[in-house]
Amino acid sequence: MLETALANPLLSAATAVTRPVETVTRLWDMRVFRRELRRPPCPYEVDPAWERHLHEHLGAAWPCPFCAEVQALWPQVLEPLKARGVDVGPDSFRGWNDGDPGLVRAIWCLIRHQRPSRVVETGVARGFTSRFILEALSRNSSGRLWSIDLPPVDRQAQAEVGMAVGDLYRDSWSLIRGTSRLRLPGVLKAVGRVDLFVHDSLHSERNVRFELDRVWPALKPGAAVVVDDVDVNYGFRSFTLSRAPAAALVCEAEPIRPDARRFNQKGLFGVAFKPEGGPSA
Ligand SMILES: C[S@@+](CC[C@H](N)C(=O)[O-])C[C@H]1O[C@@H](n2cnc3c(N)ncnc32)[C@H](O)[C@@H]1O
């Protein structure tokens, strides 16, 4: 994050010259985020039975047979990265977390049950959520993913962006470089209707609200937004209070090792469903 930029002043200066708008946006986003962090943590009420409730909302059976698919696939995604010496888990990608199994399972089941055609996500890093989204779409035999990511400034980290996907799924994945603030409006215009949205980029309330407030009108009725790391800011709470989703779940993450920075050593993610009827915005 900002520390990385400060540790690489030459690279940061080069990026500032080649990408001035992106650099100013990045620095301003971080400034706002730091100011937000002075607030006390947002008190969320966690749903210990979120997985059952998510399936009930979907009208799907619980226990869910699709959960086992994630469990079987997880080592296939993880092991090749570990074999390349990549440290995976919380705080392993320049201060960012790789997608955890709980978050990935929620996204997986949403895709397997709702069969979305158009999925948009922000925040790729090594690409755990991207890979599982693409695998789930592939098992449905339809669907496309648009991912927006602003990579860290150093080149090694940039080379790791999307490595969990690699060359797989070239036909069904568009990876767009840049801040969600600059890129998301254009992506939404190009995509049209969104059937599933995943936020996993900069976890400031300002950024979460920017993304969700733009996506919600484009989101298909009945579809979901998944928001990672909701405990880091007030964005998911203020969003659900202002938009009255059909259902909102706050779920405990399942990091592969404890995340010492979080109040519960794990972190939280949220899922909100757009009502089936009524006004689209
Ligand atoms: C938490 S990581 C994403 C983890 C990923 N979803 C996974 O499952 O492995 C966040 C990513 O978002 C990028 N990012 C940071 N600020 C951003 C912004 N404003 N817009 C888009 N991406 C951003 C970070 O550089 C990083 O690659």
The ligand as an SDF file (V2000), in Angstrom:
LIG
                    3D

 27 29  0  0  0  0  0  0  0  0999 V2000
   -7.3180   -7.7490   -1.0430 C   0  0  0  0  0  0  0  0  0  0  0  0
   -6.4130   -7.7250   -2.5310 S   0  0  0  0  0  0  0  0  0  0  0  0
   -7.4200   -8.7020   -3.6000 C   0  0  0  0  0  0  0  0  0  0  0  0
   -7.4050  -10.1710   -3.2780 C   0  0  0  0  0  0  0  0  0  0  0  0
   -8.0440  -11.0380   -4.3260 C   0  0  0  0  0  0  0  0  0  0  0  0
   -9.4600  -10.7480   -4.5010 N   0  0  0  0  0  0  0  0  0  0  0  0
   -7.8580  -12.5050   -4.0330 C   0  0  0  0  0  0  0  0  0  0  0  0
   -8.8440  -13.1910   -3.7510 O   0  0  0  0  0  0  0  0  0  0  0  0
   -6.7340  -12.9790   -4.0730 O   0  0  0  0  0  0  0  0  0  0  0  0
   -6.6940   -6.1000   -3.0990 C   0  0  0  0  0  0  0  0  0  0  0  0
   -6.1750   -5.7690   -4.4870 C   0  0  0  0  0  0  0  0  0  0  0  0
   -6.7900   -4.5340   -4.8940 O   0  0  0  0  0  0  0  0  0  0  0  0
   -5.7920   -3.6420   -5.4110 C   0  0  0  0  0  0  0  0  0  0  0  0
   -6.2820   -2.2800   -5.1990 N   0  0  0  0  0  0  0  0  0  0  0  0
   -5.9400   -1.3990   -4.2340 C   0  0  0  0  0  0  0  0  0  0  0  0
   -6.5960   -0.2440   -4.3820 N   0  0  0  0  0  0  0  0  0  0  0  0
   -7.3870   -0.3860   -5.4670 C   0  0  0  0  0  0  0  0  0  0  0  0
   -8.3130    0.4650   -6.1400 C   0  0  0  0  0  0  0  0  0  0  0  0
   -8.5530    1.6880   -5.7040 N   0  0  0  0  0  0  0  0  0  0  0  0
   -8.9480   -0.0150   -7.2350 N   0  0  0  0  0  0  0  0  0  0  0  0
   -8.7070   -1.2830   -7.6780 C   0  0  0  0  0  0  0  0  0  0  0  0
   -7.8300   -2.1210   -7.0900 N   0  0  0  0  0  0  0  0  0  0  0  0
   -7.1840   -1.6930   -5.9920 C   0  0  0  0  0  0  0  0  0  0  0  0
   -4.5620   -4.0150   -4.6000 C   0  0  0  0  0  0  0  0  0  0  0  0
   -3.3640   -3.5740   -5.1860 O   0  0  0  0  0  0  0  0  0  0  0  0
   -4.6830   -5.5400   -4.5660 C   0  0  0  0  0  0  0  0  0  0  0  0
   -4.1490   -6.1050   -5.7310 O   0  0  0  0  0  0  0  0  0  0  0  0
  1  2  1  0
  2  3  1  0
  2 10  1  0
  3  4  1  0
  4  5  1  0
  5  6  1  0
  5  7  1  0
  7  8  2  0
  7  9  1  0
 10 11  1  0
 11 12  1  0
 11 26  1  0
 12 13  1  0
 13 14  1  0
 13 24  1  0
 14 15  1  0
 14 23  1  0
 15 16  2  0
 16 17  1  0
 17 18  1  0
 17 23  2  0
 18 19  1  0
 18 20  2  0
 20 21  1  0
 21 22  2  0
 22 23  1  0
 24 25  1  0
 24 26  1  0
 26 27  1  0
M  CHG  2   2   1   9  -1
M  END
$$$$
